[in-house]
Amino acid sequence: MPDVIVIGAGLAGCEAAWRLAEKGFSVDLFEMKPNRRSPAHKLDTFAELVCSNSLKADRISSAAGLLKAEMRIFGSLCLEAASNCSVAAGGALAVDRHAFSNYITDKIKSHNNINVRYETVEKVPLDLPTIIATGPLTDGKLAEDIKALCGKETLSFYDAAAPIVTAESIDMSIAFKASRYGKGHDDYINCPMNREEYERFHSALVEAESAELHSFDKKVNVYEGCMPIEILAKRGEDSIRFGPLKPVGLIDPRTDRRPWAVVQLRSENKDGTLYNLVGFQTNLKFAEQKRVFSLIPGLENAEFIRYGVMHRNSFINSPVLLNKDLSLKANDKIFFAGQMTGVEGYMESASCGIIASENMIRRLSGKEPLALPDITMLGALIKYITDDTVTDFQPMGANFGIIPSLPTRIKEKAERYTALSKRSLEWYSDYLK
């Protein structure tokens, strides 16, 4: 009988199995490939990179770079593989995808404490310590069992998500805070448009180029309430002005008049550092989103920390369902890791596997859970996905918007981000002493 079961040999599952095995715990790692594949997967090997060979920036002045630096502190297997399989990509960390997957597969299969079982798991083991790391395309009987285990709070749907910008990059000399008809507590940031600005924006929106969907996303049936903004705009010149950009109940303080149209932004986190564009679910290419949405008054210099996407997304409502250590509130023998928890991105998924396994190790060793502060990128990500004050939970990748600001404001972005990274790594230095 193994000490721990890990379900799924993607990046999160491999990180979890590896860390547990390295600490002396026996692991049964279940992987359905090659007997069965999701529509996204082609290789028989583990930790397959599906969409890109880029693992984003490696420089310390970037959120992605800070995340990697923290993962290296924990001995990340994925970053070890990336270092051995890297290809030239400027400031980004890119890898040979086949070599990367083969490297991790070989390491996992050769570890004496890991028993790989090529089987499709249909039910979650309820009486054994288990880490579920089955990814955003989890389906079939296992998905139904997870739904039964988690109850109605489980999320599993096709979705078109809106972009998110940092609060500090919004030009508040143009935008203003208010709720419609003065109701609420100025809950929204409003970007007003006159008629000329609206028509220019609408024209650019309907002519913008959409991203190509994966074959497994082409069957997407989008609910009317999640209609991509560019599709809605093509229904007529005033379609979005009478929809998500309706100006009723709002007065532009610069003119004391109602604008022709208004783009509203809603806070994405309780600290008010991130805002999403309300009603702007989209499938436009990222470069097109930057070009078109920067035409919105007040967002000319907006910093997009997540662009809108349209894809199948299966994830649990982690803020409601998970404890801070990533164990399930309803059964704390079961931990979740990876994109199933609502982190977004390859390294984010892998890092989640590290934290879940570390807390599993601590649980089995009778120790307190790992408590990373939110000044670290790992700590901020875990805080985000387990924040039970969130009411509309959506996936999130590493970004500096989820980390508390510095005591003293630094205007230059690169310098500010470097200082945030330095603060995080200094915490680890003190912690590891």
ABEGO torsion letter per residue (X at the ends): XBABBBBEABAAAAAAAAAAAAAGBBBBBBBAOAABBBAABABABBGBBAABABAEBABAABAAAAAAAAAAAAGBAAAAAAAAABBBAEABBBBBAAAAAAAAAAAAAABAABBBBBBBBABBBAABBBBBBAEAABBEAAAAAAAAAAEAABBBBBBBBBBBBBAAABBAAABBBBBBGGBEBGABBBBBBBAAAAAAAAAAAAABBBBBBBAAAAABBBBAAABBAAAAAAAEAAAAAABAABABGBBBAAAGBBBABBBBBBBABAAGABBBBBGABBABBAAAAAAAAAABBGAAABBBABBBBBBBBBBBBAAAABBAAGBBAABAABBBBEAAAGBBEAAAAAAAAAAAAAAAAAAAAGBBBBBBBAABAAAAAAAAAABAABABBBBBBBBAAABBBBABBBABAAAAAAAAAAAAAAAAAAAAX
